[in-house]
Amino acid sequence: MSVELKKMNAIVQKEYGSAPEDVLRISQVAQATIGDDDVLVRVVSASVDRGTWHMMSGLQYPIRLGIGLRRPKALNPGRSFAGEIERVGVNVTDFKPGDEVFGTCDGAFAEFARAKTRRIAPKPSNLSFDQSAAVPVSAVTALQALRDKARLQSGQSVLIVGASGGVGTFAIQIAKSLGAVVTGVCSTAKVDLVSRLGADHVIDYSLQNFASDTRRYDVILDIGGVSRLSVLRHVLAPHGKLVTIGGESSARWIWPTAGRQVRSLFISPFVGQKLLSILASENSEDLSVLRDLIEAGSVAPAIDRSFSLDETAAAIRYVHEGCARGKVIVSV
């Protein structure tokens, strides 16, 4: 006798495309099955980051080597989530059904998702599910960029270019928790947000070119990779560190971003400045570090707005077009 698999609502993506409304559909699909080392999570909330659009569009083309050459391997492009564990694999001892967790997985835009235990952690006790879902990808990237790549020290000065987005809003707070003096660069509409999150100085790029600033920074986080390398080096201290996060999302090939990174790789050994880039590693250890910072009141997610599951395409477009002030949530 055959056993009918339980169904769930999920975003389904069968092809790549740059228009979310053309490639994403909500549909009834079979619940994910789990392996011996996995957990099944009832997703309460998920979040959108700039990487979500790359996963959906398959751009830049070389990333398809990992996510599927002709069509996406994943059911949907959602990664960050918060929810409650529904079922655990036979080898799982650290979690049990009913535990509230947050982390990353494949296919987070769904009622249920399979997750690896090495990529989840207990949810911060002082955050809602919506707030917790905002943390994993963006905050982990900010933490690793500042702590591991830049090796930021107390008293150092930090310039964050793109301070009002998902990574930037966490970077401001993490840098302050490490004792840094923070300058954020953003648009006029987002100056109040960047200031409220703790930035010591805010530069409105529509009114002031940060390259004309007489200050020199010990660390620069360039989020989005659109500023010219020569401009960034001009405001970087002689022995400072530049960390590039992400790249130009409109490019089909990696050259616009990789070209600068290749130049950085060749230039860095011959100058006092360190020119670096980062590919974040999603792991439960750093989620626990962030949970401690959040529960201590040092870091809090900045939520712009929330969309329903059937509005996921609109949420992704909203982030891709640069509208978001902080993080955007998909409430499942």
TAFENVEN-V637843 format. One record per residue. SS is DSSP state (H for helix, E for strand, C for the rest). OMEGA is omega as a letter, one per 20 degrees, with the letter a starting at -180 (NA if undefined). D_LAST is the distance of its C-alpha to the last C-alpha in Angstrom with 1 decimal. Layout:
ss = {SS	SS}
omega = {OMEGA	OMEGA}
d_last = {D_LAST	D_LAST}
This chain:
ss = {C	C	C	C	C	C	E	E	E	E	E	E	E	C	C	C	C	C	C	H	H	H	H	E	E	E	E	E	E	E	C	C	C	C	C	C	C	E	E	E	E	E	E	E	E	E	E	E	C	H	H	H	H	H	H	H	H	C	C	C	H	H	H	H	H	H	H	C	C	C	C	C	C	C	C	C	C	C	C	E	E	E	E	E	E	E	E	E	C	C	C	C	C	C	C	C	C	C	C	E	E	E	E	E	C	C	C	C	C	E	C	E	E	E	E	E	H	H	H	E	E	E	C	C	C	C	C	C	H	H	H	H	H	C	C	H	H	H	H	H	H	H	H	H	H	H	H	H	H	C	C	C	C	C	C	C	E	E	E	E	E	C	C	C	C	H	H	H	H	H	H	H	H	H	H	H	H	C	C	C	E	E	E	E	E	E	C	H	H	H	H	H	H	H	H	H	C	C	C	C	E	E	E	E	C	C	C	C	C	H	H	H	C	C	C	C	E	E	E	E	E	E	E	C	C	C	C	C	H	H	H	H	H	H	H	E	E	E	E	E	E	E	E	E	E	C	C	C	C	C	C	C	C	C	H	H	H	H	H	H	H	H	H	H	H	H	H	H	C	C	C	C	C	E	E	E	E	C	C	C	C	C	C	H	H	H	H	H	H	H	H	H	H	H	H	C	C	C	C	C	C	C	E	E	E	E	E	E	H	H	H	H	H	H	H	H	H	H	H	H	C	C	C	C	C	C	E	E	E	E	E	C}
omega = {a	r	a	r	r	a	r	r	a	r	a	r	a	a	r	r	a	r	a	a	a	a	a	r	r	a	r	a	r	r	r	r	a	r	a	a	a	r	r	a	r	a	r	a	r	r	a	r	a	r	r	r	r	r	a	a	a	r	j	a	a	r	r	r	a	a	r	a	a	r	a	r	a	r	r	a	a	a	a	a	r	a	a	a	r	a	r	r	a	a	a	a	a	a	r	r	a	r	r	a	r	a	a	r	r	r	a	r	a	a	r	r	r	a	r	a	a	a	r	r	r	a	r	a	a	r	r	r	r	a	a	a	a	a	b	a	a	a	r	r	r	a	a	r	a	a	a	a	a	a	a	a	r	r	r	r	a	r	r	r	a	a	a	a	a	r	a	a	r	a	r	a	r	r	r	r	r	r	a	r	a	r	a	r	a	r	a	a	a	r	a	r	a	r	a	a	r	r	r	r	r	r	r	a	r	a	a	r	a	r	r	r	r	r	r	a	r	a	r	r	r	a	a	r	a	r	a	a	a	r	a	r	a	a	r	r	a	r	a	a	r	r	r	a	r	a	a	a	a	a	r	r	a	a	a	r	a	r	r	a	r	r	r	a	a	a	a	a	a	r	r	a	r	a	a	r	a	r	a	r	a	a	a	a	a	r	r	r	a	r	r	r	a	a	r	r	a	a	r	r	r	a	r	a	a	r	r	a	a	r	a	r	r	r	a	r	a	r	a	a	r	a	a	r	a	a	r	a	r	a	a	NA}
d_last = {33.1	29.8	26.5	23.6	20.5	17.3	14.9	11.2	9.2	9.2	10.6	14.3	17.1	20.6	22.7	23.0	23.3	23.3	21.7	17.9	18.1	20.8	19.2	15.4	14.4	11.6	13.3	13.8	15.0	16.4	14.7	16.0	19.2	20.2	23.7	25.9	24.7	21.0	18.1	15.2	12.1	9.3	6.5	5.2	5.3	7.3	10.3	12.8	16.5	19.6	19.7	16.5	18.9	21.7	19.7	18.8	22.3	24.3	26.3	28.5	30.0	31.1	27.6	27.5	29.9	27.0	24.0	26.0	29.1	28.7	25.0	22.0	22.0	18.3	15.8	13.8	14.6	11.7	13.4	12.4	9.9	10.0	9.6	12.2	14.8	15.1	18.3	20.8	23.5	27.1	28.1	25.4	27.0	25.3	22.0	21.5	18.9	17.3	17.6	15.1	15.0	14.1	15.4	15.3	15.0	15.3	12.3	9.4	7.4	6.9	6.3	9.4	11.6	15.2	16.5	20.1	21.3	23.2	20.1	18.3	19.5	19.1	16.7	18.9	20.0	20.1	16.7	13.4	10.3	9.6	13.3	13.5	11.1	13.6	16.4	16.9	18.2	19.6	21.2	22.6	24.2	25.7	27.0	28.6	30.1	31.8	32.7	33.5	34.6	36.1	37.2	36.9	39.4	39.8	41.7	40.9	39.7	36.5	35.7	32.0	31.9	28.4	27.7	25.0	22.3	19.8	22.6	25.2	23.7	23.5	26.9	28.6	27.6	28.4	31.7	32.6	31.9	34.3	36.9	37.0	37.9	35.1	35.5	32.5	32.8	30.5	30.8	32.2	29.0	27.5	30.7	29.7	26.4	28.4	31.1	28.9	27.4	30.9	32.6	36.4	37.0	35.0	36.3	35.3	35.9	36.7	39.6	40.7	40.9	40.1	42.7	45.4	44.5	47.4	45.2	44.7	41.6	41.5	38.0	36.1	32.5	32.2	28.5	28.2	31.8	33.3	36.2	39.5	40.7	44.0	42.4	40.3	43.3	45.4	43.5	42.9	45.5	48.2	46.6	43.0	39.9	37.7	34.2	32.5	28.7	27.3	29.2	29.7	26.6	28.7	31.2	31.3	33.4	33.4	36.9	36.1	34.2	36.1	39.4	39.0	37.8	40.9	43.1	41.7	42.4	46.0	46.6	45.2	48.0	50.7	49.4	48.7	45.1	42.4	40.1	37.0	33.6	30.6	28.1	25.8	25.6	22.3	23.4	22.8	26.0	25.0	21.6	23.9	26.2	23.5	22.2	25.9	26.2	23.1	24.4	27.8	26.7	27.7	24.4	21.4	18.5	19.1	16.0	16.8	13.9	10.2	8.8	6.3	5.3	8.8	10.2	9.8	13.6	14.5	12.8	14.9	17.9	17.7	18.0	20.6	22.7	23.1	21.7	19.5	21.1	19.4	15.8	13.0	9.4	6.2	3.8	0.0}
